[in-house]
Amino acid sequence: MSSIKDDNDDAATVNVTETTTEPKEYQHPHNPKITFVDLPGINSPRFRDLQTYYENVGFENYDTFLILTATRFTQTDLELARKVKDMGKSFFFVRTKIDEDCISNQRTNANQKAEDIEKDIRKNALDYLKGLISSEEEIFLISNYEKDKWDFDRLIKAINNILPILQRECLTLSLSNITRECLKRKGEIFKAQAVAVAALSAVTGTIPIPGVGGALDCALIGTTVAVYYKKFGLKNTTAEKIGLLDEKCKDIILRYQVKSAAKLASKIATQNLGFKFGIEEVFKFIPIMGMAIAGSISFAMTLCYLIKSINELEEAALVVWNNAEKSVHRDSNTGGNS
């Protein structure tokens, strides 16, 4: 879930009147290379016309644009999108507060299904945005309270898809655990990166592991697993949240919950690593790593340990996420804005 709440000093200001009169930057809380910019509304009194607006907000400085509205898209939104398109930049039409739309429509028509309401909203938006988008898939309906229910994750994927692979991974790993699918994509990235870590450990392994004929770079492994723990959002798991978990997930979190990578490395060096691994799983990396590295016991042990850690931490993170989502639903039922 998001790590910045509405009342946080770093959160964007929200009000019923205009609150953004000039571009306002919001640094990503965990990655200084990612910046979000809240632009003033085009109809702001500060700007005489669209051209004045474009010149003052510096469109050329941004990589992509999210055009958000809580109601219908307007002619101004269309003009904005055309300008972005003419510059060769990408944009996304995002309809917010979709949960409120469904609730409001069902109050006046109790027999109308939520999926029918959603379909009508997409169709109306597509009819209005013709010439700028070609399908309803290019319209994203989201709710801050129900991120798994509509298009939140699909929006994240769409933004990822327009980025070069390194920027894509950077964005994915920097995202708070917004959706279940976001957590799973982090796991996939970690597993791909684990191959390189295992190869480096095999080359630089310094601590012999009795009975297996290999040496591991426990400091490197400890540092890597500590990053997994943090990126899966488990570092700040409170005792109260841990108390809500089943015994298996509690054990996972407490086992990896160490105050430093060095302490985790010390635990790795002294624990029993006699788990089974299939050598055929190692050989598939030979074309990348070379026979000497990919066929080594150290490489196999490190890779298997990292994959095991990723699977366990992802499992625990998903359970924590589910509990947090349930808590958000309880809070939304007692009031609040999406």
N, C-alpha and C positions, 0 to 999 in steps of 0.2 A: 504494500500500500504506500501511498505518498508519504514522504517524511516531513513535508511542510504543511501545516494546518492553516486554516483561514485566518486565525488570529496571530500567526507567526509574523515577526517583524519583516521577514524576507518575502512574505507572500504578496501577491499583487493586490492592490487596493480594489475593493468592490463597493459600489454605491449605486443608488438609484439615479444620481446625476452624473455628469461627465467627470471622470476622475483622472484620465490620462490626457494631458495637453501637449506632451512631447514624448518622443521615444524613450522608454524606460527599460533599462537592461536588468535582467534577473539571472545571476550566475547560477549554474547548476550546483546544487549543494554538495555533490561528491566529485565533480569533474570540472576543473577550471577552464577546460578547452571548449565547453559547451555553454552557450549563452542564449537565453530566450529574450526576445524583445517585444514588449507590449507597445504597439503603435497607437497613436491617437485616432479617434474616429475621423473618417473623411469629412463628415458634416460638421466638424468642429468649427466654431466661430473664428478660430485663428487662421483658417485657410479659405481664401477667396474662391478658389476653384480647384479642380482636380490636379491641374498641372502644378499649381503652387504646392499642393499637398505632396506630390511625388518628389518635387525638388527638395522639400524641407525634411522629409523623413528618410531620404537616402536609400531608395529601393535597391540600388546596386550593391549595397553592403550585406544583403541577407542571402542565405542559401536557399531557403524555401519558405513558403507562406501558409499559415493556417487562417482561413477566413471563417470566423465563428459567428454564429447567431443563435439566439435562444428562440427566435420566431421564424418568420419567412425570410428567405434571402431577398435582398432589395436590389434596385437598379444600381445603387452605389457599389454593392458587392460585385455585381457583374463588371462594372467599369474597372474595379480594382483587379479582378481576375484577368481581364483583357490586357491590362497594362503589364501584369506579371508574365502573362503568356508571350506578349510581344518581346519581352526581355529575354525569353528563352529559359525562364525559371519555372520551377514547379509550384503548384498550389493545391490545397485541399479544402473542399467545402465541408464544414463541420457544423452539424445542428446539435446544440447542447440541450440539456434538460429534457431529454426525450421521455424520461419517466414521468415528468409532470404533464407532458402532452397526453400520454396514455391515460393517466388518472383523470385529467380534465375531460377528455373525450368520453370516457366510460361513465362519468357522472351524468352526462346528457344522453348517453346511449348505452345503457347497461349491457345490452346484448352484443355490442361490438367487441370483437376480440382484439387483443393487443397487437397481434401480427397483422391484422387488417389495417389498424391505425398506422402502423409502421409502413406498410406497403403504400398507403395513400400519401403519406408524407414524402416518401422517396419519389413516387410518381409525379406529384405536384412540383417537387424541387427539380426533377429532371426536365419537365415541361418548361419550366421557367429558365433553366440554365442551358437550354439547347444552344449548340454552337460552341460551348466551352467544355462540355463533357459529353461523353457518348453513351454512358450507361449509368444505371442506378448504383453500381458498385463504386462509383467515384464520389458518392455522397456518404458521409459518415455520421451516424446517429450515436450520440454518447450520453452517458449519465455518470456523474462522479460517484454516485452511490451504488451503482450496479455495473461495475466495469466489465464483468464477464458476460453480461446479458446482451449487449448490443455490439457496437463496432469499435470499442476502445482498442482492443488488441489488433483488430484489422487495420486501424489507423496507424498504430505503431509499426506494423509490418510494412505498410505502404510507404511510410517515411523512410524506414530502413532500406527498402528496395531501390530508392533513388540515390543512395549514398554509395561511394566506393567501399570495398569490403572492409578495409581497416577502420574507416569512420563508422561503418555499420556495426562492427563489433564493439567499438568504443561507445556508441550510443546505447546499444543493448545492455552492456555491462554497467553503464552509468545509470540506467533507469532504475527508479525505485521499483519494488515488486508490485507493479500496477495490476497485472493479471497473472493467472496461472500459466498461461502460455509464455509470458515473458520470463518466468522462472525456468520453464523448460528449455527455452532458447539459450538462456545463460548456461544451463547444463551442457547443451550441445557444443557451445563454444569452448567451454572448459575442457571437454573431452578431446576436442581437436587440438587444443593447445597442450594437453598433457603429453602428447607424443614428443614434442620438442623438449619438454621438461625432463621426460624419462631418458631421452638421448643424452642430454647434458649431464644428468645424474650418473649415467653409465660411464661417461668419459671421466667425470671428476669424482666418482664415488670415493669416499674417504673412510667410512665406518664399516668394517667387515661385519656381516650378519652370520653368527654361528649356525652351522648346519645346512646352509643353502649355497655356499660357495660364491657369494657375491658381496659387493660393497656398495653402500648407498650414500649419497650426499644428503644426509638427514636435514641439514640446515636449509638446503634448497627446497626439499620436499615440505618441510615445516612452514617455510615462508609461503609456498604456493598454496598449501591447504588453508593457511590463515586467510589468504585472499579469497578463496572459495567461501569460507565461513562468513566473511564480511559482505561479499557481493550477493550472497543469498539472503542477506538481511537478518542474519542470526546473531550478529555481534551484540545488538542492543535488546535481545530478548530478555524481558524482565522475569523475575522469579514468579510473578503472578501468571504470566503467559506460559511459562514452563510448567506450572502447576496444572494447567488445563490439558496438557498433552498426555498421550498414553505412555506406558513405560518404555516402549521401544524408542519413541521420538525423544523422550527425556534423556535416555541413555546416549543417544546420538549427540544431542546438543551439549550435554555435560562432558562427554568424551572429547569433543573438539573445543570446548569452551576453556581456553587457556589464555593467559594475559599477554603472552608474547609468542612470536614464531619460534624463538629459541627454546622455550619450554615445550612447545609442541614437537620440535625436532628431537629433544631429549626423550620424550615419550616414545617417539617412533623408533629411536635407537635401542630402546630397552624392551619394547613389547614383542610379542610373538607374531612374526610375519609369515607363519607357516600356512597361509591360505593357498588353495590350489589355483593354478592358472594354466590355461591351455596354450602350449607353445605355438599352435597354429594361429592363434590370435596375434602372436608376436611377429610371425613370419610375414604377415601381410604388410608390415611396415618396412620390409627389407628394401624395396625399390627406392624408398625415401631416405632411409638411414644407412643402408649398407649392411652387409652380412655381419661384420664384426660387432656392430652396436646392436642391431635388431635381434641377433641371436644370442645376446649375452643374458645371463641370469639377472644382472643388475637392471638392465633395461626392462625386462619382463616384470620383475618385482616392483619396480617404481611405477610403471604404467598401470599395473593391476591395482596397486595401492591407491593411486590417484583416482582411477575410475571408480573404485569401491568408495572412496571418500566423497566423490561427486554424487554418486547415486544416493548415499546415505544423507548427505546434507540437503540435496534436492528434495528427498522424501520428507525430511523434517520441515524444510521451508514451506512446502506445500500445505502441510498440516497447520503450521503457524498462520499461513495466509488464509486458509479456510476459517480459522477461528477469528481472525481479524475482520474478515468479510462479514461474518455473522454479527460481530459487534457493531459494524457500521450500519447494518440493516436495523439492528435494535435502536441505534441512535437516530436513524432517519425516521423511524416510526414515532419518535417523540418530538420531532420538529427539526428544522434546519433547511438549508438551501442546497441544491445540487448544482 
